[in-house]
Amino acid sequence: MISRVILLVLAFLLLGAHFLRGGNMVLVVGSVLVPLLLFIKKRWILVLVQWLAYFGALSWAYTTFVLVHRRIQMGGPWLRMLLILSAVTVITFLAGYLLKSDVVRKRYD
């Protein structure tokens, strides 16, 4: 259970850093506060946090596509950025997916 929550916190902190770079303070604060919702032991909170992680992964996938496309157009190196951002996308998706486990669901019923 703890490792799943740590991965989720890491994913949302990275998402918050991403939004901070874009200057969107509302999403930065939201990203930092989302893991704290897990202290509320309601089933709908668990589902909400899971879907927010999925939307975070979509945000990373979109950012990856845009930045890699831009780098290719400029003729710059892009492969390392693709690998790093793809890993962050997978980690964020995995953080949401791991909340579907029986261990986590038992605590939120």
N, C-alpha and C positions, 0 to 999 in steps of 0.2 A: 504494500500500500504506500509506504513512504517513498519508494523509488519512483512510483507513478506520479506522485504529487511533486516530487523534486523535478522530474522531467517537465511537468506542466508549468511549474514556476519558471524554469529556465526558458521554456518556449515563449511564455508571455513577457518575460523580461527582454528577450531578444526582439519580440514584436514591439515592445515599448521603445526600445532603442531605435528601431526602424522608423517608428512614427516621430520620435524626437528629431531624427535627422531631417524629416520632412517638415518639422515645425508645428505639428498638430498636437498641442498640449492636452486637448480633451482625450484623444485616443491614447496618449502616453499614460495619463492618469488612469484611464479605464483599463489599459493592459496591465498596469501594476496592481490594480485592485481586484481584477477578476479571480485570481487564485484565492483571495480571501473569502470569496463566496462559498468555498468548499467547507467553511466552518459552519454553514447553515445546513443541517442534515435533512434536506428535503430532496425528493427525487427529481423534481423539476429543476432545481438548481444544478444538479449533476448533469442533466440533459442540456441545460443552457450553457454551462461551461464547456461541455463537449462540443457543442455546435459553434461556440465562439472560437475554439481551437481549430475547428475545420475551416471557418471563415478566415482565420489567421493564416492557415496553410494556403488558402486560395490567394490571399494577399501576397504572400511570399512567391507563389507561382507566377502571378501577374508581374510582380516586380522583377523576377528572374527573366521572364520573357522580354520585358521592355529594356532592361539594362543590357542583356546579352545582344539583343537586336541592335541597340545603339552602338555598342562596342564593335560589332561586326561592320556596321556601316562606316564607322570611323577608322576601321582598319587596325584597331587595337587588339591586345590580347583579351580573350574572352573565356577560354576554357576553364581556367582556375576559378573565375567568378561563377561560372555555371555550376561547377562542382560544389562550391561552398554554399551558394544559395539553394541549390537542390537539396543538399544535406539539411539545411535549416528548414526547408519546406517539409521534408520527410519527418524530421524530429517534431515539428509542430503538429503535423497530422497524427503521428504516432502518439503524441501526448494526449490528444483527444480520443483516439481509438482505444487506448489502454484504460480509459475510464469505463469502458463497457464490460470489464471483467466482473466475474461473480464476486471477487473479493471486495471490490469497490461498491458494487450494487447492494451488497448486504448491509453496508453501513448507511445507505441512503434510503432504505425502505421504511 
